[in-house]
């Protein structure tokens, strides 16, 4: 994977974590995500990328829908999505909202 000029020139490892919470958890739902194939390809080709789903949002959705919500392969749960974002920012990660 090619990086933009200036990125990674100091041999630093680039790490990416995608954190989904609220209605954004749909992206990592095995039963509803329209992006399962592309996300599987990203996991295969981008070393060290992490997909994190907010467990609090998941539990709320499970209560509303009355069913368990399965995660796509490679995704993991974090207790609270916003807390995870704050932890990463405190560790000097950059936050990009999309």
N, C-alpha and C positions, 0 to 999 in steps of 0.2 A: 504494500500500500504506500503510495507516495504521499508525502506531507508537504504542506505549503512551505515556501522559502522561510528559513529561520526557525522552523519548528523541528525540534529534535536534533539540532546541530550540535548541542553540547553532550550528545550521547545520553541524554536523560530519557527515561522510559516514559512514554505517554500512556496514561491510564484514563479510562472512560468508565463512568458508571451512569446508567440511565435509571432514574428513580421515578416511578409512576405512583401517583396517589389520586384520590377522588375518582372522578369519572375516567381519568387517564389510565386506570388499571386495566381497562379493556385491552390495551395493546399487549399485555402479558397473559391474557386469559386464553387457555387452550380451547375453551368452548366458544369464544366469540372473536378472537383476534383475526383481522383480515391480513395480518402481516406475519403469520407463522413461518412461511417459507423464507421471506427476506431476512427475518430475525435469526433464523437458523443459519443462514448463510453468513450473516454478520458474526455470529458466535464462532463459526468455523474459520473465518478469515481474519478477524481482528483479535490478536492475542490479548488476553487479560480483560476484555470488556465484561462488564457486570450489568445484569438486568435485575433491578430490585423493585418489588411491589410492596406497597404499604399494606401491612396486615390489618390495620385498623379499618382502612377503606374496604378491604376484602371482606372483613367480618360484617360491616354495615351492608354491603351489597348482598352477602349471603343471607342476612336476615330479611332484607327486602324481597329477595327472589325466592327464598325458601329452599335453596339448593347450595351444595358445596361448589366452590369455584376452583377449578383446576388451573395450575400454572403451566405455561408453555415450557418445554424442556429447556433447561439452562437458566430459568428465572429463579429468584430466591425471594423469600419474605424478609422484610425488615419491620420492626414493631410499628413505627410511625414514619411515613415518607418525609414529612417536613423536618422531623428530628434528624433523619439521615442526611438530608441536604445541609442542615446546620453543622452536623459533625464534619462533613466533607469541607465546608467553607472554613471551619475552624482549623482544619488541617491544611489550609491554604490551597484548596482546590478552587477552580473557577466554576461559576454557576452560569449555565446557559439555559434559558427557558425557551421552550418551543411549543 
